[in-house]
């Protein structure tokens, strides 16, 4: 009986959250952009003001994570320090400073019968965001949803539960102080996995879209169970391709940064490809720099022949998202084989070419079909903040609705506004 009662409690709780979110979404859709901006700036101020409480909650999460044996990559995602807390607040202020994504006339035209038709941006409605480890997603996601006039239901991971609650309290207080319904930003107040299942399968009346942010197993679950559209990506198998024309110093700098700046993010490079004609000149230098930075390199036979420290790669390595200080390395015939490799093994996230040859770079950017393609830049720039979006909820690799960094603008839809002067259809 206890299990059945718990199930009923979760259902009642989630339905209550859904009803409140739907009402708040209707209010937000009518709200003034400056009011939402004031709420964002107030939330940023409160996050800075309550820094000590957020850090205390995060220390408790970190201690629990270490006891649970979380990996170094997961602990890095979980950790909040002064820099990351400041970044959350600054991110909210950057979102507030951006143009209002609502009410924009995206297109306008006249018909021969005198009708005037506009396509105008509107919110999506209620967004469910399910995430793991990173408590800063609480602020980023809530900020972007608020900016774009969407209510949001946040469900953070159990490992970051205390940290996320502390951040959420700042957001809710900011809404209260600015006169916005606090139900516009709700956080599921339990770590019970049944709440996630109910959100995905039984809240179609309340939730318009779900955005997962986390590991492969979480995203697979969301994609398989969700009965509403899902925006996101499954994996970040990102490639750095070194063309034969690449400058050696630039290639080294980009390889180390793309892999090692932060190994646990989805924009970290997981595979290094290099032209055969440049391998003898560049690969020992690149591998040496990666090794010196603490990165293990797993490569094909040609890579191992050139660099004795390279470990043998298996077929699985070409499609593995390590999220760790490991990179796969392969020598390719030319740019055509590099593009073919990326198309076969990549996840459609982010790919970069290092090349002085502008024609080769243009071909790579045109022919590689990923959400983000780069020339002479680290894959770690695959981030909404770095794109000038203030922040992002995630990187979308699908082709419907949103692709690439999902910022406030990507969290809108549109409607058609038609103005006439009494026309009737013959």
Order of alpha helices (4+ residues) and beta strands (2+ residues): alpha-alpha-alpha-alpha-alpha-beta-beta-beta-alpha-beta-alpha-beta-alpha-beta-alpha-beta-beta-alpha-beta-alpha-beta-alpha-beta-beta-alpha-beta-alpha-beta-beta-beta-beta
